[in-house]
């Protein structure tokens, strides 16, 4: 089987997302590609790994991340298709999703 490397692209939208996430969750990595990337022309993926998510359920975590993005333009928010929100202690529990974020499967777009 031939492995196809997917390019995780950055653009103005992903930079805006990164700035908003970093402002709300200062302990996320400083490298933009560890936090957000454009998966395809209509999809942006976000991964927030922060101690501030400790004690929150999945809905509260999604709300916290989306709250950080609420000031972004609607067209930027509309492209967000994946939000992963974990504490550092939970990363191994979600190994499949971490692998998909780090090494995305091929997009059909």
C-alpha positions as CSV (number, residue, x, y, z in Angstrom):
1,X,0.0,0.0,0.0
2,X,1.3,3.4,-0.9
3,X,1.2,6.0,1.8
4,X,0.1,9.5,0.7
5,X,1.3,12.3,2.9
6,X,-1.4,15.0,3.4
7,X,-0.1,18.5,3.6
8,X,-1.4,20.3,6.6
9,X,-1.7,23.8,5.2
10,X,-1.8,27.2,7.0
11,X,-3.6,30.3,5.8
12,X,-5.1,33.5,7.1
13,X,-8.0,31.5,8.7
14,X,-5.8,29.0,10.5
15,X,-3.6,31.9,11.8
16,X,-6.7,33.7,13.1
17,X,-7.9,30.4,14.8
18,X,-4.4,29.9,16.3
19,X,-4.3,33.4,17.7
20,X,-7.7,33.1,19.3
21,X,-7.0,29.6,20.8
22,X,-3.6,30.7,22.1
23,X,-5.2,33.8,23.8
24,X,-7.8,31.6,25.5
25,X,-5.5,28.6,26.2
26,X,-1.9,30.0,26.7
27,X,-0.5,26.5,27.5
28,X,-1.2,25.1,24.0
29,X,1.9,24.5,21.9
30,X,3.6,27.5,20.3
31,X,3.8,25.7,17.0
32,X,0.7,26.5,14.9
33,X,0.6,23.1,13.2
34,X,0.3,21.4,16.6
35,X,-2.9,23.3,17.2
36,X,-4.6,24.0,13.9
37,X,-4.4,23.3,10.2
38,X,-6.4,23.3,7.0
39,X,-7.3,19.8,6.1
40,X,-8.8,20.6,2.8
41,X,-10.4,23.7,1.1
42,X,-13.5,23.5,3.4
43,X,-12.2,22.0,6.6
44,X,-10.1,23.2,9.4
45,X,-9.0,21.0,12.3
46,X,-8.2,22.2,15.8
47,X,-6.5,20.4,18.7
48,X,-6.5,22.0,22.1
49,X,-4.4,20.3,24.8
50,X,-4.7,22.3,28.0
51,X,-4.8,21.8,31.7
52,X,-7.6,24.4,31.8
53,X,-10.0,21.7,30.4
54,X,-9.6,19.5,33.4
55,X,-12.9,18.7,35.1
56,X,-15.0,19.7,32.1
57,X,-17.1,17.3,30.1
58,X,-17.0,17.0,26.3
59,X,-19.7,19.6,25.8
60,X,-18.2,22.1,28.1
61,X,-14.8,21.6,26.4
62,X,-16.3,22.2,23.0
63,X,-18.1,25.2,24.3
64,X,-14.9,26.6,25.8
65,X,-13.0,26.2,22.5
66,X,-15.9,27.6,20.5
67,X,-16.2,30.5,23.0
68,X,-12.6,31.3,22.2
69,X,-13.5,31.5,18.5
70,X,-16.7,33.5,18.8
71,X,-15.1,36.7,17.6
72,X,-13.8,35.2,14.4
73,X,-15.6,35.8,11.2
74,X,-18.5,33.4,10.5
75,X,-16.8,32.1,7.3
76,X,-13.8,31.0,9.4
77,X,-15.9,29.3,12.1
78,X,-18.0,27.6,9.4
79,X,-14.9,25.7,8.1
80,X,-14.1,24.1,11.5
81,X,-14.9,20.4,11.1
82,X,-12.9,18.9,14.0
83,X,-12.2,20.1,17.5
84,X,-10.2,17.9,19.8
85,X,-10.1,19.2,23.3
86,X,-8.1,17.2,25.9
87,X,-5.9,17.6,29.0
88,X,-2.3,16.5,28.7
89,X,-3.1,13.4,30.8
90,X,-5.7,12.2,28.4
91,X,-3.6,12.1,25.2
92,X,-2.9,8.4,25.2
93,X,-6.6,7.6,25.8
94,X,-7.4,9.2,22.4
95,X,-4.5,7.7,20.4
96,X,-6.6,7.2,17.2
97,X,-7.8,10.8,17.1
98,X,-4.3,12.1,17.9
99,X,-2.9,10.0,15.0
100,X,-5.5,11.3,12.6
101,X,-4.7,14.9,13.6
102,X,-0.9,14.3,13.3
103,X,-1.0,12.2,10.2
104,X,-4.4,12.9,8.5
105,X,-6.0,10.4,6.2
106,X,-6.5,11.4,2.6
107,X,-9.1,14.0,1.8
108,X,-11.4,13.4,-1.2
109,X,-11.4,17.2,-1.9
